[in-house]
Amino acid sequence: DYKNIPHQWTCLPDQNDVIQAKKAYELQSDAVYKADMEWMKGVGWVPIGSLDVVKAKKAGEILSDRLYRQHPDSLKFTSLSNAMPFVLAKTNALNMNDRLYKEAWNKDKTTIHVMPDTPEITLARANAVNTSRKLYRQGFEDSLKKGYDIKADAISIKAAKASRDIASDYKYKEGFRKQTGHHIGARSVK
């Protein structure tokens, strides 16, 4: 006999284990679940009061810029005009004002005069003449219009003529040396 039952026992219907087991079987039973859902057939559900809808509304209120920020007109506040940040802002605005800056410069230009014969002004004028491209070109064009004016007794002309004569004499003597011996029938060849 392979089946050996050690003892026999019975459970009372109102025991805790039995009650818990019945509840567990009911939770797992499809028949009880479907019977439980039968009464809801045809009943509509409105999600207005559901937890997810309420949570979404609260999140929208928290993230709303219109509700979060307070319009400045609703504040009952007056600032002092002599407070340090306002004084600093006014001073910075005056310092950064381009119109006032240029106005002061234009006023100084008409009231302050520099003497025209100071060394700095004279030097500046001379530098302007030296660096002027127009005057540079004009001087070059004037020299082209004049042409060359070289005197015959100038040192460079005399040097050029002397070097020409020396070169001519050298070439003559060199040619003569080459021809020596080629003169046949000449009366005297040195």
Salt bridges, closest charged atoms under 4 A:
GLU38 OE2 - LYS41 NZ 3.57
ASP65 OD1 - ARG69 NE 3.57
ASP73 OD2 - HIS71 ND1 3.53
ASP98 OD2 - LYS102 NZ 3.45
GLU103 OE1 - ARG99 NH1 3.33
ASP165 OD1 - ARG164 NE 3.87
ASP169 OD2 - LYS173 NZ 3.64
